[in-house]
Amino acid sequence: MKSIQEAAKFVHSARRKLRSGEFSREPLKLLRLEWKPDGVECDWMMRPADQWDKDLPPRVARENETLQALRDALDLRRMIFRSFPEAMNAELRMFHRDAEDQLELMMTGSVTRTNEVLERVASVVMRARLCGFQFTLTSGVLQGPSRS
C-alpha cells in the first residue's frame, strides 16, 4: 500500500509543480510511471515550445524548448527521489512528437539518488549530465536521433 501512496504523491506533485514551466506554459505530460523494488521508471513528453515563441527566430524558440526540457528532467528526478524515499535509482526517458506524429526518444537518464547535483554548477546542461542524463545538443538545441 505504501508504494501506491508514494506513486500518488509523485503524480499529484508532478501535476501541481509542473503545470507550467519557465519557458513553456504547456503542462508536462507523464506517459508512464512504474515502481519497482529496485527503483522507478518514468516516461514523459517534452513540452512543446510556448505559443508566444512563434514570433521568435526558430532557433531561439528551440533553445527555449531545450532549456525547458532540461529543467523538467532535473525537476522530475528530484521529485521522484522525494516521493519514493526507498528508491535508489531511476530510469527516465523523455519523448517528443516528430513531424509524422510518432514518439521520438530525446533524452534518457539512468540516475541515482547519490549523484547529487551541485547547485553551484551554473549550466543546466552540465547539471543534467552530472546527474546521468544522456542527450545530444547541437549549438544549444536538443536533437533526437533522426535530427543529429
SEPADO-910923 format. One record per residue (C-alpha): x, y, z. Coordinates in pm, 1 decimal. Layout:
<sites>
<site><u>X</u><v>Y</v><w>Z</w></site>
...
</sites>
This chain:
<sites>
<site><u>0.0</u><v>0.0</v><w>0.0</w></site>
<site><u>287.9</u><v>233.9</v><w>73.8</w></site>
<site><u>409.7</u><v>219.9</v><w>-288.6</w></site>
<site><u>65.1</u><v>323.9</v><w>-414.5</w></site>
<site><u>71.7</u><v>622.9</v><w>-181.4</w></site>
<site><u>422.0</u><v>712.4</v><w>-299.9</w></site>
<site><u>311.8</u><v>691.2</v><w>-665.0</w></site>
<site><u>3.2</u><v>902.1</v><w>-595.7</w></site>
<site><u>218.7</u><v>1158.0</v><w>-414.5</w></site>
<site><u>453.7</u><v>1177.3</v><w>-712.0</w></site>
<site><u>175.3</u><v>1215.0</v><w>-972.2</w></site>
<site><u>-1.3</u><v>1480.2</v><w>-762.9</w></site>
<site><u>324.5</u><v>1667.6</v><w>-708.7</w></site>
<site><u>416.7</u><v>1647.5</v><w>-1078.1</w></site>
<site><u>77.6</u><v>1781.0</v><w>-1185.0</w></site>
<site><u>92.2</u><v>2067.2</v><w>-937.0</w></site>
<site><u>456.5</u><v>2170.4</v><w>-973.9</w></site>
<site><u>497.3</u><v>2105.2</v><w>-1344.8</w></site>
<site><u>165.8</u><v>2254.2</v><w>-1458.8</w></site>
<site><u>361.3</u><v>2515.0</v><w>-1647.7</w></site>
<site><u>728.6</u><v>2578.6</v><w>-1697.6</w></site>
<site><u>955.7</u><v>2876.0</v><w>-1715.1</w></site>
<site><u>987.1</u><v>2859.5</v><w>-2095.4</w></site>
<site><u>658.5</u><v>2688.7</v><w>-2184.4</w></site>
<site><u>315.4</u><v>2730.3</v><w>-2035.5</w></site>
<site><u>211.0</u><v>2383.9</v><w>-2154.1</w></site>
<site><u>172.9</u><v>2125.5</v><w>-1877.9</w></site>
<site><u>418.0</u><v>1839.1</v><w>-1853.4</w></site>
<site><u>254.7</u><v>1510.9</v><w>-1959.5</w></site>
<site><u>356.4</u><v>1188.8</v><w>-1788.1</w></site>
<site><u>332.3</u><v>884.3</v><w>-2014.1</w></site>
<site><u>431.1</u><v>606.3</v><w>-1776.3</w></site>
<site><u>532.8</u><v>557.5</v><w>-1414.8</w></site>
<site><u>649.6</u><v>219.0</v><w>-1290.4</w></site>
<site><u>761.1</u><v>149.9</v><w>-936.6</w></site>
<site><u>990.4</u><v>-148.5</v><w>-891.1</w></site>
<site><u>1161.9</u><v>-278.3</v><w>-578.5</w></site>
<site><u>1498.5</u><v>-152.9</v><w>-706.0</w></site>
<site><u>1383.5</u><v>182.1</v><w>-845.6</w></site>
<site><u>1141.8</u><v>383.0</v><w>-1053.3</w></site>
<site><u>1087.0</u><v>418.9</v><w>-1427.6</w></site>
<site><u>919.3</u><v>727.0</v><w>-1569.2</w></site>
<site><u>848.4</u><v>841.3</v><w>-1925.2</w></site>
<site><u>717.1</u><v>1185.1</v><w>-2017.6</w></site>
<site><u>657.8</u><v>1410.9</v><w>-2314.5</w></site>
<site><u>885.0</u><v>1703.1</v><w>-2387.4</w></site>
<site><u>686.7</u><v>2024.2</v><w>-2362.0</w></site>
<site><u>631.2</u><v>2197.9</v><w>-2694.7</w></site>
<site><u>762.5</u><v>2546.8</v><w>-2749.7</w></site>
<site><u>542.3</u><v>2814.0</v><w>-2599.2</w></site>
<site><u>287.3</u><v>2960.8</v><w>-2839.5</w></site>
<site><u>425.2</u><v>3307.5</v><w>-2767.5</w></site>
<site><u>761.9</u><v>3194.5</v><w>-2906.4</w></site>
<site><u>615.9</u><v>3163.3</v><w>-3257.3</w></site>
<site><u>731.6</u><v>3517.4</v><w>-3339.9</w></site>
<site><u>1086.7</u><v>3448.7</v><w>-3222.5</w></site>
<site><u>1351.2</u><v>3319.9</v><w>-3460.1</w></site>
<site><u>1305.8</u><v>2939.1</v><w>-3480.1</w></site>
<site><u>1648.0</u><v>2876.2</v><w>-3326.8</w></site>
<site><u>1564.5</u><v>3084.3</v><w>-3016.4</w></site>
<site><u>1231.7</u><v>2903.0</v><w>-2974.7</w></site>
<site><u>1412.1</u><v>2566.4</v><w>-2996.1</w></site>
<site><u>1673.1</u><v>2681.7</v><w>-2743.1</w></site>
<site><u>1392.1</u><v>2777.4</v><w>-2503.7</w></site>
<site><u>1230.9</u><v>2436.7</v><w>-2562.4</w></site>
<site><u>1565.5</u><v>2270.1</v><w>-2481.8</w></site>
<site><u>1615.1</u><v>2467.3</v><w>-2160.8</w></site>
<site><u>1263.8</u><v>2375.1</v><w>-2050.4</w></site>
<site><u>1326.8</u><v>2006.3</v><w>-2125.4</w></site>
<site><u>1648.3</u><v>2001.8</v><w>-1921.3</w></site>
<site><u>1486.2</u><v>2177.5</v><w>-1626.4</w></site>
<site><u>1191.1</u><v>1936.9</v><w>-1640.4</w></site>
<site><u>1428.0</u><v>1638.5</v><w>-1634.4</w></site>
<site><u>1608.6</u><v>1773.0</v><w>-1327.5</w></site>
<site><u>1279.6</u><v>1856.7</v><w>-1155.4</w></site>
<site><u>1136.1</u><v>1510.6</v><w>-1224.0</w></site>
<site><u>1448.1</u><v>1344.9</v><w>-1087.1</w></site>
<site><u>1426.5</u><v>1547.8</v><w>-768.0</w></site>
<site><u>1053.0</u><v>1479.4</v><w>-730.2</w></site>
<site><u>1094.9</u><v>1104.7</v><w>-784.3</w></site>
<site><u>1351.8</u><v>1072.3</v><w>-508.4</w></site>
<site><u>1140.6</u><v>1282.9</v><w>-272.2</w></site>
<site><u>824.9</u><v>1084.5</v><w>-348.6</w></site>
<site><u>990.4</u><v>741.0</v><w>-340.2</w></site>
<site><u>1225.7</u><v>758.2</v><w>-38.8</w></site>
<site><u>1337.9</u><v>395.9</v><w>-73.1</w></site>
<site><u>1421.3</u><v>419.0</v><w>-445.6</w></site>
<site><u>1794.3</u><v>437.5</v><w>-505.4</w></site>
<site><u>1782.7</u><v>473.5</v><w>-885.3</w></site>
<site><u>1550.1</u><v>575.5</v><w>-1164.2</w></site>
<site><u>1533.3</u><v>519.5</v><w>-1537.8</w></site>
<site><u>1390.2</u><v>828.8</v><w>-1704.3</w></site>
<site><u>1300.8</u><v>885.9</v><w>-2069.1</w></site>
<site><u>1172.3</u><v>1195.3</v><w>-2243.3</w></site>
<site><u>990.2</u><v>1175.6</v><w>-2576.2</w></site>
<site><u>894.1</u><v>1431.0</v><w>-2840.7</w></site>
<site><u>642.9</u><v>1403.9</v><w>-3124.8</w></site>
<site><u>820.1</u><v>1413.6</v><w>-3459.9</w></site>
<site><u>687.1</u><v>1552.0</v><w>-3788.4</w></site>
<site><u>498.3</u><v>1224.4</v><w>-3855.5</w></site>
<site><u>337.8</u><v>1241.0</v><w>-3507.5</w></site>
<site><u>549.1</u><v>947.4</v><w>-3386.8</w></site>
<site><u>718.1</u><v>936.3</v><w>-3046.8</w></site>
<site><u>1088.0</u><v>1012.9</v><w>-3072.7</w></site>
<site><u>1323.4</u><v>947.2</v><w>-2779.4</w></site>
<site><u>1504.8</u><v>1270.8</v><w>-2696.9</w></site>
<site><u>1671.0</u><v>1207.6</v><w>-2359.7</w></site>
<site><u>1739.7</u><v>918.5</v><w>-2126.0</w></site>
<site><u>1864.7</u><v>911.9</v><w>-1772.9</w></site>
<site><u>1994.4</u><v>637.5</v><w>-1550.3</w></site>
<site><u>2001.3</u><v>849.2</v><w>-1238.5</w></site>
<site><u>2074.9</u><v>761.5</v><w>-879.6</w></site>
<site><u>1990.6</u><v>919.4</v><w>-550.5</w></site>
<site><u>2358.7</u><v>950.3</v><w>-464.6</w></site>
<site><u>2475.8</u><v>1162.1</v><w>-759.4</w></site>
<site><u>2396.7</u><v>1497.4</v><w>-606.5</w></site>
<site><u>2350.7</u><v>1796.7</v><w>-830.8</w></site>
<site><u>2566.5</u><v>2082.7</v><w>-719.0</w></site>
<site><u>2360.0</u><v>2398.9</v><w>-730.7</w></site>
<site><u>2675.7</u><v>2599.1</v><w>-777.7</w></site>
<site><u>2711.6</u><v>2444.2</v><w>-1125.2</w></site>
<site><u>2566.3</u><v>2727.0</v><w>-1329.8</w></site>
<site><u>2499.6</u><v>2536.1</v><w>-1651.1</w></site>
<site><u>2170.5</u><v>2346.4</v><w>-1658.9</w></site>
<site><u>2322.3</u><v>2131.3</v><w>-1934.4</w></site>
<site><u>2614.7</u><v>2032.7</v><w>-1711.2</w></site>
<site><u>2386.1</u><v>1968.8</v><w>-1410.4</w></site>
<site><u>2174.4</u><v>1733.7</v><w>-1623.2</w></site>
<site><u>2483.3</u><v>1549.3</v><w>-1749.8</w></site>
<site><u>2628.3</u><v>1520.8</v><w>-1397.3</w></site>
<site><u>2301.4</u><v>1361.4</v><w>-1283.4</w></site>
<site><u>2324.1</u><v>1091.9</v><w>-1550.3</w></site>
<site><u>2105.7</u><v>1226.3</v><w>-1830.3</w></site>
<site><u>2216.8</u><v>1147.3</v><w>-2183.6</w></site>
<site><u>2118.9</u><v>1366.5</v><w>-2475.8</w></site>
<site><u>2260.5</u><v>1531.3</v><w>-2785.2</w></site>
<site><u>2287.1</u><v>1906.6</v><w>-2823.6</w></site>
<site><u>2375.5</u><v>2081.1</v><w>-3146.9</w></site>
<site><u>2451.0</u><v>2451.2</v><w>-3096.6</w></site>
<site><u>2241.2</u><v>2456.4</v><w>-2779.6</w></site>
<site><u>1940.4</u><v>2272.9</v><w>-2926.0</w></site>
<site><u>1828.3</u><v>1926.9</v><w>-2817.2</w></site>
<site><u>1847.5</u><v>1675.7</v><w>-3101.5</w></site>
<site><u>1671.2</u><v>1344.4</v><w>-3143.7</w></site>
<site><u>1832.4</u><v>1051.0</v><w>-3320.7</w></site>
<site><u>1679.5</u><v>1141.8</v><w>-3657.2</w></site>
<site><u>1792.3</u><v>1505.8</v><w>-3636.4</w></site>
<site><u>2150.2</u><v>1458.8</v><w>-3517.1</w></site>
</sites>
